[in-house]
């Protein structure tokens, strides 16, 4: 069952709590205690997009804890500098086109398997994907798999 979880960049409000948790966790491991968190660092952490999500945040905090010698937690802002991405983000038009291609492929497999999703002759087997994955894609794309069933079935 797929679980939808917003990315860290969509939950900037959670970052201060996560920072406190990771500081305590890694501080305990290294035998360090911090009295305060540098406000500029906290602001940088909240504004950063976190392409590596929570694991990247965890790694940045751990690194800062290990390298810190003061009782105020701070992050070196150069660690969060973004280099221009070489791969451009998908445009809405391209994204829509890819979804339409995915829909066409799934519908063709459903037509070929006469609406059957599972089993050796089902669309999932033809596409080489797990049945649950195909079922969730069918639901997400709003495909009516029953329209491919033949009257002989």
BANUNU-372194 format. One record per residue (C-alpha): residue number from 1; y, x, z. Coordinates in nm, 2 decimals, decimal comma, padded with zeros to 4 digits. Layout:
<r><k>NUM</k><yy>Y</yy><xx>X</xx><zz>Z</zz></r>
...
//
This chain:
<r><k>1</k><yy>00,00</yy><xx>00,00</xx><zz>00,00</zz></r>
<r><k>2</k><yy>00,33</yy><xx>00,17</xx><zz>-00,11</zz></r>
<r><k>3</k><yy>00,59</yy><xx>00,20</xx><zz>00,17</zz></r>
<r><k>4</k><yy>00,95</yy><xx>00,21</xx><zz>00,05</zz></r>
<r><k>5</k><yy>01,16</yy><xx>00,45</xx><zz>00,26</zz></r>
<r><k>6</k><yy>01,52</yy><xx>00,53</xx><zz>00,17</zz></r>
<r><k>7</k><yy>01,60</yy><xx>00,89</xx><zz>00,11</zz></r>
<r><k>8</k><yy>01,79</yy><xx>01,09</xx><zz>00,36</zz></r>
<r><k>9</k><yy>02,10</yy><xx>01,09</xx><zz>00,14</zz></r>
<r><k>10</k><yy>02,11</yy><xx>00,71</xx><zz>00,18</zz></r>
<r><k>11</k><yy>02,08</yy><xx>00,74</xx><zz>00,56</zz></r>
<r><k>12</k><yy>02,36</yy><xx>00,98</xx><zz>00,65</zz></r>
<r><k>13</k><yy>02,42</yy><xx>00,78</xx><zz>00,97</zz></r>
<r><k>14</k><yy>02,07</yy><xx>00,90</xx><zz>01,09</zz></r>
<r><k>15</k><yy>02,15</yy><xx>01,27</xx><zz>01,05</zz></r>
<r><k>16</k><yy>02,32</yy><xx>01,33</xx><zz>01,39</zz></r>
<r><k>17</k><yy>02,02</yy><xx>01,19</xx><zz>01,57</zz></r>
<r><k>18</k><yy>01,78</yy><xx>01,39</xx><zz>01,35</zz></r>
<r><k>19</k><yy>01,99</yy><xx>01,71</xx><zz>01,41</zz></r>
<r><k>20</k><yy>01,98</yy><xx>01,66</xx><zz>01,79</zz></r>
<r><k>21</k><yy>01,60</yy><xx>01,61</xx><zz>01,77</zz></r>
<r><k>22</k><yy>01,54</yy><xx>01,92</xx><zz>01,56</zz></r>
<r><k>23</k><yy>01,77</yy><xx>02,13</xx><zz>01,77</zz></r>
<r><k>24</k><yy>01,59</yy><xx>02,03</xx><zz>02,08</zz></r>
<r><k>25</k><yy>01,25</yy><xx>02,09</xx><zz>01,92</zz></r>
<r><k>26</k><yy>01,32</yy><xx>02,43</xx><zz>01,77</zz></r>
<r><k>27</k><yy>01,54</yy><xx>02,53</xx><zz>02,07</zz></r>
<r><k>28</k><yy>01,24</yy><xx>02,48</xx><zz>02,29</zz></r>
<r><k>29</k><yy>01,02</yy><xx>02,69</xx><zz>02,07</zz></r>
<r><k>30</k><yy>01,27</yy><xx>02,97</xx><zz>02,06</zz></r>
<r><k>31</k><yy>01,38</yy><xx>02,94</xx><zz>02,42</zz></r>
<r><k>32</k><yy>01,74</yy><xx>02,86</xx><zz>02,33</zz></r>
<r><k>33</k><yy>01,96</yy><xx>02,58</xx><zz>02,45</zz></r>
<r><k>34</k><yy>02,28</yy><xx>02,45</xx><zz>02,28</zz></r>
<r><k>35</k><yy>02,56</yy><xx>02,28</xx><zz>02,47</zz></r>
<r><k>36</k><yy>02,74</yy><xx>02,14</xx><zz>02,16</zz></r>
<r><k>37</k><yy>02,70</yy><xx>02,09</xx><zz>01,79</zz></r>
<r><k>38</k><yy>02,98</yy><xx>02,22</xx><zz>01,57</zz></r>
<r><k>39</k><yy>03,17</yy><xx>01,92</xx><zz>01,43</zz></r>
<r><k>40</k><yy>03,23</yy><xx>02,09</xx><zz>01,09</zz></r>
<r><k>41</k><yy>02,85</yy><xx>02,17</xx><zz>01,06</zz></r>
<r><k>42</k><yy>02,76</yy><xx>01,81</xx><zz>01,15</zz></r>
<r><k>43</k><yy>03,00</yy><xx>01,68</xx><zz>00,88</zz></r>
<r><k>44</k><yy>02,85</yy><xx>01,92</xx><zz>00,62</zz></r>
<r><k>45</k><yy>02,50</yy><xx>01,81</xx><zz>00,71</zz></r>
<r><k>46</k><yy>02,60</yy><xx>01,44</xx><zz>00,67</zz></r>
<r><k>47</k><yy>02,78</yy><xx>01,50</xx><zz>00,33</zz></r>
<r><k>48</k><yy>02,50</yy><xx>01,71</xx><zz>00,18</zz></r>
<r><k>49</k><yy>02,27</yy><xx>01,52</xx><zz>-00,06</zz></r>
<r><k>50</k><yy>01,94</yy><xx>01,65</xx><zz>00,07</zz></r>
<r><k>51</k><yy>01,74</yy><xx>01,69</xx><zz>-00,25</zz></r>
<r><k>52</k><yy>01,45</yy><xx>01,82</xx><zz>-00,03</zz></r>
<r><k>53</k><yy>01,49</yy><xx>01,52</xx><zz>00,20</zz></r>
<r><k>54</k><yy>01,39</yy><xx>01,55</xx><zz>00,57</zz></r>
<r><k>55</k><yy>01,19</yy><xx>01,87</xx><zz>00,52</zz></r>
<r><k>56</k><yy>01,49</yy><xx>02,05</xx><zz>00,39</zz></r>
<r><k>57</k><yy>01,70</yy><xx>01,93</xx><zz>00,68</zz></r>
<r><k>58</k><yy>01,43</yy><xx>02,04</xx><zz>00,92</zz></r>
<r><k>59</k><yy>01,42</yy><xx>02,39</xx><zz>00,76</zz></r>
<r><k>60</k><yy>01,80</yy><xx>02,43</xx><zz>00,77</zz></r>
<r><k>61</k><yy>01,81</yy><xx>02,33</xx><zz>01,14</zz></r>
<r><k>62</k><yy>01,52</yy><xx>02,57</xx><zz>01,22</zz></r>
<r><k>63</k><yy>01,69</yy><xx>02,85</xx><zz>01,04</zz></r>
<r><k>64</k><yy>02,02</yy><xx>02,79</xx><zz>01,22</zz></r>
<r><k>65</k><yy>01,85</yy><xx>02,77</xx><zz>01,56</zz></r>
<r><k>66</k><yy>01,66</yy><xx>03,10</xx><zz>01,50</zz></r>
<r><k>67</k><yy>01,97</yy><xx>03,28</xx><zz>01,38</zz></r>
<r><k>68</k><yy>02,21</yy><xx>03,14</xx><zz>01,63</zz></r>
<r><k>69</k><yy>02,33</yy><xx>03,36</xx><zz>01,92</zz></r>
<r><k>70</k><yy>02,59</yy><xx>03,12</xx><zz>02,07</zz></r>
<r><k>71</k><yy>02,55</yy><xx>02,80</xx><zz>02,27</zz></r>
<r><k>72</k><yy>02,72</yy><xx>02,59</xx><zz>02,01</zz></r>
<r><k>73</k><yy>02,49</yy><xx>02,49</xx><zz>01,72</zz></r>
<r><k>74</k><yy>02,64</yy><xx>02,57</xx><zz>01,38</zz></r>
<r><k>75</k><yy>02,51</yy><xx>02,59</xx><zz>01,02</zz></r>
<r><k>76</k><yy>02,63</yy><xx>02,84</xx><zz>00,77</zz></r>
<r><k>77</k><yy>02,79</yy><xx>02,63</xx><zz>00,50</zz></r>
<r><k>78</k><yy>02,67</yy><xx>02,86</xx><zz>00,23</zz></r>
<r><k>79</k><yy>02,32</yy><xx>02,74</xx><zz>00,29</zz></r>
<r><k>80</k><yy>02,43</yy><xx>02,39</xx><zz>00,17</zz></r>
<r><k>81</k><yy>02,62</yy><xx>02,50</xx><zz>-00,14</zz></r>
<r><k>82</k><yy>02,50</yy><xx>02,32</xx><zz>-00,44</zz></r>
<r><k>83</k><yy>02,44</yy><xx>02,49</xx><zz>-00,77</zz></r>
<r><k>84</k><yy>02,48</yy><xx>02,28</xx><zz>-01,08</zz></r>
<r><k>85</k><yy>02,16</yy><xx>02,11</xx><zz>-01,16</zz></r>
<r><k>86</k><yy>01,99</yy><xx>02,23</xx><zz>-01,48</zz></r>
<r><k>87</k><yy>01,82</yy><xx>01,89</xx><zz>-01,53</zz></r>
<r><k>88</k><yy>02,07</yy><xx>01,61</xx><zz>-01,57</zz></r>
<r><k>89</k><yy>02,00</yy><xx>01,29</xx><zz>-01,38</zz></r>
<r><k>90</k><yy>01,85</yy><xx>01,01</xx><zz>-01,58</zz></r>
<r><k>91</k><yy>02,11</yy><xx>00,78</xx><zz>-01,73</zz></r>
<r><k>92</k><yy>02,07</yy><xx>00,41</xx><zz>-01,68</zz></r>
<r><k>93</k><yy>02,00</yy><xx>00,37</xx><zz>-02,05</zz></r>
<r><k>94</k><yy>01,73</yy><xx>00,63</xx><zz>-02,05</zz></r>
<r><k>95</k><yy>01,58</yy><xx>00,50</xx><zz>-01,73</zz></r>
<r><k>96</k><yy>01,57</yy><xx>00,15</xx><zz>-01,89</zz></r>
<r><k>97</k><yy>01,41</yy><xx>00,29</xx><zz>-02,20</zz></r>
<r><k>98</k><yy>01,14</yy><xx>00,46</xx><zz>-02,00</zz></r>
<r><k>99</k><yy>01,06</yy><xx>00,15</xx><zz>-01,80</zz></r>
<r><k>100</k><yy>01,03</yy><xx>-00,04</xx><zz>-02,13</zz></r>
<r><k>101</k><yy>00,79</yy><xx>00,22</xx><zz>-02,26</zz></r>
<r><k>102</k><yy>00,58</yy><xx>00,20</xx><zz>-01,94</zz></r>
<r><k>103</k><yy>00,58</yy><xx>-00,18</xx><zz>-01,97</zz></r>
<r><k>104</k><yy>00,46</yy><xx>-00,16</xx><zz>-02,34</zz></r>
<r><k>105</k><yy>00,18</yy><xx>00,08</xx><zz>-02,25</zz></r>
<r><k>106</k><yy>00,06</yy><xx>-00,14</xx><zz>-01,96</zz></r>
<r><k>107</k><yy>00,08</yy><xx>-00,45</xx><zz>-02,17</zz></r>
<r><k>108</k><yy>-00,12</yy><xx>-00,29</xx><zz>-02,45</zz></r>
<r><k>109</k><yy>-00,39</yy><xx>-00,18</xx><zz>-02,21</zz></r>
<r><k>110</k><yy>-00,40</yy><xx>-00,53</xx><zz>-02,06</zz></r>
<r><k>111</k><yy>-00,43</yy><xx>-00,68</xx><zz>-02,41</zz></r>
<r><k>112</k><yy>-00,71</yy><xx>-00,45</xx><zz>-02,50</zz></r>
<r><k>113</k><yy>-00,89</yy><xx>-00,53</xx><zz>-02,17</zz></r>
<r><k>114</k><yy>-00,82</yy><xx>-00,90</xx><zz>-02,21</zz></r>
<r><k>115</k><yy>-00,62</yy><xx>-00,91</xx><zz>-01,89</zz></r>
<r><k>116</k><yy>-00,87</yy><xx>-00,73</xx><zz>-01,67</zz></r>
<r><k>117</k><yy>-00,71</yy><xx>-00,47</xx><zz>-01,45</zz></r>
<r><k>118</k><yy>-01,01</yy><xx>-00,32</xx><zz>-01,26</zz></r>
<r><k>119</k><yy>-01,36</yy><xx>-00,22</xx><zz>-01,35</zz></r>
<r><k>120</k><yy>-01,49</yy><xx>00,01</xx><zz>-01,62</zz></r>
<r><k>121</k><yy>-01,35</yy><xx>-00,20</xx><zz>-01,90</zz></r>
<r><k>122</k><yy>-01,02</yy><xx>-00,27</xx><zz>-01,71</zz></r>
<r><k>123</k><yy>-00,67</yy><xx>-00,16</xx><zz>-01,80</zz></r>
<r><k>124</k><yy>-00,66</yy><xx>00,08</xx><zz>-01,51</zz></r>
<r><k>125</k><yy>-00,97</yy><xx>00,27</xx><zz>-01,64</zz></r>
<r><k>126</k><yy>-00,82</yy><xx>00,28</xx><zz>-01,99</zz></r>
<r><k>127</k><yy>-00,50</yy><xx>00,42</xx><zz>-01,85</zz></r>
<r><k>128</k><yy>-00,67</yy><xx>00,66</xx><zz>-01,61</zz></r>
<r><k>129</k><yy>-00,49</yy><xx>00,53</xx><zz>-01,30</zz></r>
<r><k>130</k><yy>-00,61</yy><xx>00,38</xx><zz>-00,98</zz></r>
<r><k>131</k><yy>-00,63</yy><xx>00,00</xx><zz>-00,98</zz></r>
<r><k>132</k><yy>-00,39</yy><xx>-00,03</xx><zz>-00,69</zz></r>
<r><k>133</k><yy>-00,13</yy><xx>00,18</xx><zz>-00,87</zz></r>
<r><k>134</k><yy>-00,16</yy><xx>-00,03</xx><zz>-01,18</zz></r>
<r><k>135</k><yy>-00,14</yy><xx>-00,35</xx><zz>-00,98</zz></r>
<r><k>136</k><yy>00,18</yy><xx>-00,23</xx><zz>-00,81</zz></r>
<r><k>137</k><yy>00,33</yy><xx>-00,13</xx><zz>-01,14</zz></r>
<r><k>138</k><yy>00,24</yy><xx>-00,47</xx><zz>-01,29</zz></r>
<r><k>139</k><yy>00,41</yy><xx>-00,64</xx><zz>-01,00</zz></r>
<r><k>140</k><yy>00,72</yy><xx>-00,41</xx><zz>-01,01</zz></r>
<r><k>141</k><yy>00,77</yy><xx>-00,46</xx><zz>-01,38</zz></r>
<r><k>142</k><yy>00,71</yy><xx>-00,83</xx><zz>-01,36</zz></r>
<r><k>143</k><yy>00,42</yy><xx>-00,84</xx><zz>-01,60</zz></r>
<r><k>144</k><yy>00,22</yy><xx>-01,16</xx><zz>-01,62</zz></r>
<r><k>145</k><yy>-00,14</yy><xx>-01,01</xx><zz>-01,65</zz></r>
<r><k>146</k><yy>-00,28</yy><xx>-01,36</xx><zz>-01,69</zz></r>
<r><k>147</k><yy>-00,12</yy><xx>-01,42</xx><zz>-02,03</zz></r>
<r><k>148</k><yy>-00,36</yy><xx>-01,15</xx><zz>-02,17</zz></r>
<r><k>149</k><yy>-00,68</yy><xx>-01,34</xx><zz>-02,06</zz></r>
<r><k>150</k><yy>-00,87</yy><xx>-01,49</xx><zz>-02,34</zz></r>
<r><k>151</k><yy>-00,99</yy><xx>-01,84</xx><zz>-02,33</zz></r>
<r><k>152</k><yy>-01,35</yy><xx>-01,71</xx><zz>-02,38</zz></r>
<r><k>153</k><yy>-01,34</yy><xx>-01,55</xx><zz>-02,03</zz></r>
//
